[in-house]
Amino acid sequence: MQKVINSMVVHTQGNKNNQPIVFVHGFPFDNSMWHNQINFLKDNFYCVSYDIRGLGESYVGDGQYTMEAFVDDLFSIITELNLNKPVLCGLSMGGYIALRATEKYEQKLSGLILLDTKADSDDDDGKLVRANKINQINVEGLDSFVDSFVPGLFCDETKTENVKLYESTIAKCKQNNPIGVKGALIAMLSRTSTINYLSRIKLPVLVITGAFDKLTPPVQMRELADKIKNSEFAIAPRAGHLIPLENPGFVNDMIKGFLENI
C-alpha cells in the first residue's frame, strides 16, 4: 500500500498487527533499496519503507534540510501509521537518522538495525568533502556526482558479476532532483554525534557491514558495535557498502533471526 505522509511517499506491506519494522534508506537512494528484505519479511512482519524528503518520489521543496528534520519526518510516519514500538533499520544516512531517532525517543522503539553507518558526526575534513560534493552538483550536474560517488559503494565483485544491478542502481540515483540530493548532503553535514549515546542504548541492536565496504569498513563497524552493550555484529561476504542489494540473502537471514528474538 502506498500513501503520502507529511509530503513523503510511504509504502507498507504485511499485516499491521505484526511487529513493525521501518526501513530507512541510504544516500542518494530511495525506498526500493529494501525491496529484497521487504519481500522476504512481509509475511511475518509489518514492513514500512519511505522515500526520505528530497529523494525518490518524496517532496523536494527548497532543499534546506537538517538531520533533526529527517528524524521528525520519521516519527511523523510512525505516529500517522500508529506503529507500536517499531524496529528501525537504517543504512548509511538511514543509520544516522535511526541513531539520532533512538537517542531522542528510545522508549518508543523495540530494536535497532544498523547497516554500514557511523555514529560520529563529520569532522572538518568530512564537512569539506560534502561541501565539494554540493559544489560538484552545482557546477558539473547530478550525473557527474553520481558517476563519481556511487560506483565506489559497490564491491568489485558486484560490478563484474551483477552488472544489471550495478547499472540500474546508478541510473536510478540520477533520477533524483539535484536540489534534494544537495539538501541531503546539507542534512548529513548538520548531524550531531551519537558516539557518547551508544553505551547507553538499552534496545537490542544488530550491526551488519559489508566485507569490502570502503566507506564504513568492518573494523570501524565492529568498534561501533562494541560500544553497544546489547548488540550483535555480522560481516556480509561479497558486498561493499550496499549490502541489502549486494548480498540480500545474508542480510535477510540476519534481520529475520534478530527480529524473531527481540
KEKE-3310 file (N, C-alpha, C; in steps of 0.2 Angstrom, whole numbers, plus 5000, padded with zeros to 4 digits):
npx = (5004:5003:5005:5004:5013:5015:5021:5029:5032:5026:5027:5019:5019:5012:5004:4997:4996:5006:5024:5031:5043:5053:5061:5075:5082:5098:5110:5113:5099:5083:5067:5066:5078:5077:5069:5071:5072:5060:5051:5055:5052:5039:5028:5028:5030:5026:5030:5037:5042:5050:5052:5065:5064:5066:5072:5070:5052:5047:5043:5052:5055:5063:5076:5082:5087:5088:5097:5089:5076:5074:5073:5062:5053:5053:5047:5035:5029:5029:5020:5008:5005:5002:5011:5016:5029:5040:5054:5069:5077:5091:5102:5118:5116:5103:5105:5111:5100:5092:5100:5100:5086:5084:5091:5084:5071:5070:5062:5051:5053:5058:5069:5084:5092:5107:5116:5131:5136:5139:5142:5148:5149:5152:5169:5181:5187:5178:5167:5171:5172:5159:5154:5162:5156:5143:5146:5151:5139:5132:5141:5145:5134:5121:5123:5136:5141:5135:5141:5154:5153:5144:5148:5159:5153:5150:5156:5170:5167:5153:5151:5156:5150:5136:5131:5119:5112:5121:5122:5108:5106:5114:5108:5095:5098:5102:5090:5085:5080:5092:5092:5086:5096:5107:5101:5101:5114:5117:5110:5116:5129:5125:5122:5123:5134:5132:5140:5143:5131:5130:5134:5124:5112:5098:5091:5089:5102:5107:5121:5127:5139:5147:5159:5168:5167:5171:5168:5163:5172:5174:5181:5179:5165:5164:5170:5160:5149:5154:5153:5140:5130:5120:5122:5123:5135:5139:5147:5144:5148:5155:5151:5150:5147:5133:5125:5111:5107:5118:5121:5108:5102:5110:5108:5094:5092:5100:5092:5080:5082:5086:5075:5065:5070:5068)
npy = (4994:5011:5028:5046:5054:5068:5074:5064:5050:5034:5017:5002:4985:4969:4962:4973:4971:4963:4963:4979:4985:4998:5004:5013:5022:5023:5036:5041:5036:5027:5021:5009:5002:4992:4982:4968:4964:4967:4959:4947:4947:4952:4943:4939:4951:4968:4979:4994:5007:5021:5036:5046:5064:5074:5065:5051:5049:5058:5074:5088:5103:5117:5112:5114:5106:5097:5086:5084:5087:5077:5066:5070:5069:5055:5051:5057:5048:5036:5040:5043:5031:5024:5015:5003:5003:5001:4992:5000:5001:5005:5011:5018:5034:5033:5026:5036:5043:5034:5032:5044:5046:5036:5040:5051:5046:5033:5025:5023:5013:4996:4990:4990:4991:4992:4996:4997:5011:5025:5033:5045:5062:5073:5077:5091:5089:5080:5088:5097:5088:5085:5098:5100:5091:5096:5107:5101:5096:5108:5114:5104:5095:5083:5070:5069:5069:5058:5048:5048:5045:5035:5022:5018:5013:5000:4983:4976:4964:4964:4973:4967:4954:4956:4965:4971:4975:4984:4994:4998:5003:5015:5022:5024:5033:5044:5049:5057:5073:5086:5097:5090:5081:5088:5094:5083:5081:5093:5090:5079:5084:5093:5085:5079:5071:5054:5046:5046:5041:5028:5018:5019:5014:5004:4995:4980:4978:4976:4975:4976:4974:4977:4966:4971:4985:5001:5014:5013:5004:4986:4986:4998:4997:4986:4992:5001:4993:4987:4996:4996:4989:4978:4971:4963:4958:4957:4952:4954:4944:4946:4959:4977:4993:4993:4982:4977:4976:4970:4958:4951:4939:4935:4947:4946:4934:4937:4948:4943:4933:4941:4949:4939:4936:4947)
npz = (5000:4996:5002:5006:5018:5027:5016:5011:5002:5006:5009:5013:5019:5022:5037:5048:5061:5065:5071:5069:5057:5052:5037:5033:5021:5012:5006:4989:4988:4987:4993:4987:4988:4998:4994:4993:5006:5011:5003:5008:5022:5024:5026:5039:5046:5049:5037:5034:5023:5016:5005:5009:5013:4999:4991:4979:4977:4985:4993:4988:4989:4995:4998:5010:5022:5038:5049:5060:5056:5047:5056:5063:5052:5051:5063:5061:5052:5059:5069:5062:5056:5067:5073:5084:5094:5084:5075:5070:5055:5047:5034:5031:5028:5032:5044:5051:5054:5060:5072:5078:5080:5089:5100:5104:5106:5112:5120:5113:5104:5099:5094:5085:5070:5062:5047:5038:5043:5053:5069:5073:5070:5056:5054:5052:5039:5034:5032:5023:5012:5009:5006:4994:4986:4985:4978:4966:4961:4958:4948:4939:4937:4942:4937:4935:4948:4953:4945:4950:4963:4967:4961:4969:4981:4979:4979:4971:4965:4963:4953:4942:4941:4943:4934:4929:4941:4946:4936:4935:4947:4948:4937:4943:4954:4947:4944:4954:4961:4959:4969:4980:4982:4986:4997:5006:5008:5015:5026:5031:5034:5044:5055:5072:5084:5089:5096:5110:5115:5112:5122:5131:5125:5127:5120:5110:5097:5081:5071:5055:5042:5026:5019:5011:5012:5009:5013:5026:5034:5040:5052:5058:5060:5068:5080:5082:5086:5097:5107:5110:5122:5121:5108:5092:5080:5063:5047:5031:5017:5001:4997:4997:5002:5000:5006:5007:4994:4987:4994:4997:5003:5014:5022:5024:5031:5043:5048:5050:5059:5070:5072:5076:5089:5098)
capx = (5000:5006:5001:5008:5013:5020:5024:5034:5029:5027:5025:5018:5017:5011:4999:4998:4996:5013:5029:5033:5050:5053:5067:5077:5087:5104:5110:5107:5094:5076:5065:5067:5084:5075:5064:5073:5071:5053:5048:5056:5049:5032:5023:5028:5032:5023:5036:5036:5048:5048:5057:5067:5062:5071:5074:5064:5046:5045:5043:5059:5054:5069:5082:5085:5085:5093:5096:5083:5070:5073:5071:5055:5049:5052:5042:5028:5026:5027:5013:5002:5003:5001:5016:5018:5036:5044:5061:5071:5083:5094:5109:5122:5112:5097:5108:5112:5093:5090:5103:5098:5079:5084:5094:5078:5064:5072:5057:5046:5056:5059:5075:5088:5097:5112:5120:5136:5134:5143:5139:5151:5147:5158:5175:5182:5188:5172:5162:5174:5171:5152:5154:5164:5151:5137:5149:5151:5132:5131:5145:5145:5127:5120:5125:5144:5142:5133:5146:5160:5152:5140:5152:5163:5149:5149:5162:5172:5163:5146:5152:5158:5146:5129:5131:5112:5111:5126:5120:5101:5106:5117:5103:5090:5101:5102:5083:5084:5081:5098:5090:5085:5102:5111:5098:5103:5121:5117:5107:5121:5134:5122:5121:5127:5137:5129:5145:5143:5125:5130:5135:5118:5107:5096:5087:5094:5104:5110:5125:5130:5143:5150:5166:5173:5164:5177:5166:5162:5175:5172:5185:5175:5158:5165:5171:5153:5145:5157:5151:5133:5130:5116:5122:5126:5139:5140:5150:5141:5153:5153:5147:5153:5143:5126:5123:5104:5107:5123:5120:5102:5101:5113:5105:5088:5093:5102:5087:5074:5084:5086:5068:5062:5072:5068)
capy = (5000:5017:5034:5051:5056:5074:5075:5059:5044:5029:5011:4997:4979:4965:4963:4979:4968:4960:4968:4984:4987:5004:5004:5020:5020:5027:5041:5045:5031:5028:5015:5002:4998:4987:4978:4961:4962:4968:4954:4941:4948:4954:4938:4939:4957:4974:4982:5001:5010:5028:5040:5052:5070:5076:5059:5047:5052:5062:5081:5091:5109:5121:5108:5116:5100:5096:5079:5084:5087:5070:5062:5072:5066:5048:5050:5058:5042:5032:5042:5043:5024:5021:5010:5001:5001:4998:4992:5004:4998:5011:5010:5024:5040:5030:5024:5042:5045:5029:5033:5050:5045:5032:5044:5056:5043:5026:5022:5022:5008:4990:4987:4995:4988:4997:4994:5002:5018:5028:5037:5051:5067:5075:5082:5097:5086:5077:5094:5100:5084:5086:5105:5099:5087:5101:5112:5097:5096:5114:5115:5099:5092:5077:5064:5069:5067:5050:5043:5049:5043:5028:5016:5016:5010:4993:4979:4974:4958:4966:4977:4962:4949:4958:4972:4974:4978:4990:5000:5001:5007:5021:5025:5027:5038:5050:5052:5061:5080:5089:5101:5086:5077:5093:5095:5078:5082:5098:5087:5075:5089:5096:5080:5078:5064:5050:5041:5045:5038:5021:5014:5020:5011:4998:4991:4975:4981:4972:4979:4972:4978:4973:4964:4975:4992:5006:5020:5011:4997:4982:4987:5003:4995:4982:4997:5004:4988:4985:5002:4995:4983:4973:4971:4958:4960:4952:4954:4951:4942:4948:4965:4983:4997:4992:4975:4975:4975:4966:4951:4951:4933:4936:4952:4944:4929:4941:4953:4939:4930:4946:4951:4934:4935:4953)
capz = (5000:4996:5004:5007:5025:5028:5010:5010:4999:5011:5007:5019:5016:5028:5042:5053:5068:5066:5073:5063:5056:5047:5034:5031:5015:5012:5001:4987:4985:4989:4997:4983:4990:5003:4991:4994:5013:5012:5000:5012:5028:5024:5028:5046:5050:5045:5034:5031:5019:5013:5002:5013:5010:4994:4987:4977:4975:4991:4992:4987:4992:4994:4999:5016:5026:5043:5052:5065:5052:5045:5062:5064:5047:5053:5068:5059:5049:5065:5073:5057:5055:5074:5074:5091:5096:5078:5075:5065:5051:5043:5031:5030:5030:5036:5050:5055:5056:5065:5078:5082:5082:5095:5105:5106:5108:5113:5123:5108:5099:5102:5092:5080:5065:5058:5042:5035:5045:5059:5075:5074:5065:5051:5056:5047:5033:5031:5030:5016:5007:5007:5003:4987:4983:4983:4973:4960:4958:4955:4943:4934:4937:4946:4934:4936:4955:4954:4942:4954:4970:4968:4960:4975:4986:4977:4979:4964:4963:4961:4947:4937:4941:4944:4930:4929:4947:4946:4931:4936:4953:4946:4933:4947:4958:4943:4943:4959:4960:4962:4975:4985:4984:4989:5003:5010:5009:5020:5032:5034:5037:5050:5061:5078:5085:5094:5099:5118:5117:5111:5128:5135:5122:5130:5115:5106:5091:5076:5067:5049:5037:5020:5020:5006:5012:5009:5016:5033:5034:5045:5058:5061:5062:5074:5085:5084:5089:5104:5111:5112:5126:5119:5101:5088:5074:5057:5041:5025:5012:4994:4997:4999:5006:4999:5007:5006:4987:4985:4997:5001:5006:5020:5026:5025:5036:5049:5050:5052:5065:5075:5074:5080:5096:5102)
cpx = (5004:5002:5007:5007:5018:5024:5029:5030:5031:5024:5024:5016:5017:5005:5001:4998:5002:5018:5031:5040:5050:5060:5068:5083:5093:5104:5115:5102:5087:5074:5066:5073:5082:5070:5065:5071:5063:5049:5049:5053:5042:5026:5023:5029:5028:5029:5034:5043:5045:5054:5059:5066:5068:5073:5068:5058:5044:5046:5050:5059:5061:5076:5085:5084:5091:5092:5090:5077:5069:5071:5063:5050:5048:5047:5035:5025:5024:5021:5007:5000:5001:5005:5017:5025:5040:5051:5063:5077:5085:5101:5112:5118:5106:5099:5109:5105:5091:5093:5101:5090:5079:5086:5088:5072:5065:5066:5051:5047:5057:5065:5078:5093:5101:5116:5124:5135:5139:5139:5142:5149:5153:5163:5176:5183:5182:5167:5165:5172:5163:5151:5156:5159:5145:5140:5149:5145:5131:5134:5144:5139:5127:5123:5133:5145:5140:5138:5152:5159:5149:5144:5156:5160:5148:5156:5164:5168:5156:5146:5153:5153:5138:5129:5124:5110:5115:5123:5113:5101:5109:5112:5097:5092:5101:5095:5081:5084:5087:5097:5090:5092:5107:5108:5100:5110:5122:5115:5113:5127:5131:5121:5125:5129:5133:5133:5144:5136:5125:5130:5128:5112:5105:5092:5092:5095:5108:5114:5128:5134:5145:5157:5171:5170:5170:5175:5165:5165:5173:5175:5181:5168:5159:5166:5164:5149:5148:5155:5144:5133:5126:5116:5125:5129:5140:5143:5147:5147:5150:5149:5151:5148:5135:5124:5116:5103:5112:5123:5114:5100:5104:5110:5098:5088:5095:5096:5081:5076:5084:5079:5064:5064:5072:5061)
cpy = (5006:5023:5039:5054:5062:5075:5070:5053:5038:5023:5006:4991:4974:4966:4968:4976:4964:4966:4972:4985:4993:5004:5011:5019:5025:5032:5039:5041:5032:5022:5009:4998:4992:4982:4970:4959:4962:4962:4947:4941:4950:4949:4937:4945:4963:4978:4989:5004:5016:5031:5046:5059:5072:5071:5055:5051:5057:5070:5084:5098:5113:5118:5110:5111:5100:5088:5079:5084:5080:5065:5064:5069:5058:5047:5052:5052:5037:5033:5041:5036:5021:5015:5009:4999:4998:4997:4996:5001:5003:5009:5017:5030:5038:5028:5030:5044:5041:5030:5039:5050:5041:5036:5049:5052:5035:5022:5020:5016:5002:4987:4992:4990:4993:4994:4999:5009:5020:5032:5044:5056:5069:5079:5087:5094:5083:5083:5097:5095:5085:5093:5104:5095:5091:5105:5108:5097:5102:5116:5110:5095:5086:5071:5063:5067:5060:5046:5043:5046:5036:5022:5014:5013:5002:4990:4978:4969:4959:4969:4972:4957:4950:4965:4975:4978:4985:4996:5002:5005:5014:5025:5028:5033:5045:5053:5056:5069:5083:5093:5096:5082:5082:5094:5089:5078:5087:5095:5083:5079:5092:5091:5080:5071:5060:5045:5040:5042:5031:5017:5014:5016:5004:4993:4986:4979:4976:4976:4974:4977:4974:4972:4968:4983:4996:5012:5019:5004:4993:4983:4993:5001:4990:4987:5000:4999:4986:4990:5001:4988:4977:4972:4964:4961:4955:4955:4950:4950:4945:4954:4971:4987:4996:4985:4973:4973:4970:4958:4951:4945:4933:4941:4950:4939:4933:4945:4948:4936:4935:4948:4945:4933:4942:4953)
cpz = (5000:4998:5005:5014:5025:5022:5008:5007:5004:5009:5013:5016:5022:5032:5047:5060:5070:5069:5068:5063:5050:5044:5031:5027:5016:5006:4995:4984:4987:4992:4994:4985:4995:5000:4992:5001:5014:5009:5005:5019:5029:5026:5036:5050:5046:5043:5031:5028:5017:5010:5007:5009:5005:4989:4985:4974:4980:4989:4992:4991:4990:4996:5005:5021:5032:5045:5056:5061:5049:5050:5063:5059:5049:5058:5066:5055:5054:5068:5068:5056:5061:5075:5082:5092:5090:5079:5069:5061:5046:5040:5029:5032:5034:5043:5055:5058:5061:5072:5082:5084:5089:5101:5108:5109:5108:5116:5119:5103:5103:5099:5087:5076:5061:5053:5039:5037:5050:5063:5075:5068:5061:5055:5051:5040:5029:5029:5024:5010:5004:5004:4995:4983:4980:4977:4966:4957:4955:4949:4937:4933:4941:4943:4935:4943:4956:4951:4946:4961:4971:4967:4965:4981:4985:4978:4972:4961:4960:4954:4941:4936:4942:4940:4930:4935:4948:4942:4933:4943:4952:4942:4938:4951:4953:4941:4948:4957:4963:4968:4981:4987:4988:4996:5008:5012:5015:5026:5035:5037:5043:5056:5067:5079:5090:5097:5107:5120:5116:5117:5132:5131:5125:5126:5112:5099:5087:5071:5061:5045:5032:5021:5016:5006:5013:5013:5024:5034:5040:5052:5062:5063:5068:5080:5087:5088:5096:5109:5113:5116:5123:5111:5098:5082:5069:5051:5035:5019:5005:4993:5000:5004:5006:5000:5006:4998:4985:4988:5001:5005:5013:5025:5028:5031:5043:5052:5053:5059:5071:5077:5078:5087:5100:5105)
residu = (MET:GLN:LYS:VAL:ILE:ASN:SER:MET:VAL:VAL:HIS:THR:GLN:GLY:ASN:LYS:ASN:ASN:GLN:PRO:ILE:VAL:PHE:VAL:HIS:GLY:PHE:PRO:PHE:ASP:ASN:SER:MET:TRP:HIS:ASN:GLN:ILE:ASN:PHE:LEU:LYS:ASP:ASN:PHE:TYR:CYS:VAL:SER:TYR:ASP:ILE:ARG:GLY:LEU:GLY:GLU:SER:TYR:VAL:GLY:ASP:GLY:GLN:TYR:THR:MET:GLU:ALA:PHE:VAL:ASP:ASP:LEU:PHE:SER:ILE:ILE:THR:GLU:LEU:ASN:LEU:ASN:LYS:PRO:VAL:LEU:CYS:GLY:LEU:SER:MET:GLY:GLY:TYR:ILE:ALA:LEU:ARG:ALA:THR:GLU:LYS:TYR:GLU:GLN:LYS:LEU:SER:GLY:LEU:ILE:LEU:LEU:ASP:THR:LYS:ALA:ASP:SER:ASP:ASP:ASP:ASP:GLY:LYS:LEU:VAL:ARG:ALA:ASN:LYS:ILE:ASN:GLN:ILE:ASN:VAL:GLU:GLY:LEU:ASP:SER:PHE:VAL:ASP:SER:PHE:VAL:PRO:GLY:LEU:PHE:CYS:ASP:GLU:THR:LYS:THR:GLU:ASN:VAL:LYS:LEU:TYR:GLU:SER:THR:ILE:ALA:LYS:CYS:LYS:GLN:ASN:ASN:PRO:ILE:GLY:VAL:LYS:GLY:ALA:LEU:ILE:ALA:MET:LEU:SER:ARG:THR:SER:THR:ILE:ASN:TYR:LEU:SER:ARG:ILE:LYS:LEU:PRO:VAL:LEU:VAL:ILE:THR:GLY:ALA:PHE:ASP:LYS:LEU:THR:PRO:PRO:VAL:GLN:MET:ARG:GLU:LEU:ALA:ASP:LYS:ILE:LYS:ASN:SER:GLU:PHE:ALA:ILE:ALA:PRO:ARG:ALA:GLY:HIS:LEU:ILE:PRO:LEU:GLU:ASN:PRO:GLY:PHE:VAL:ASN:ASP:MET:ILE:LYS:GLY:PHE:LEU:GLU:ASN:ILE)
# end
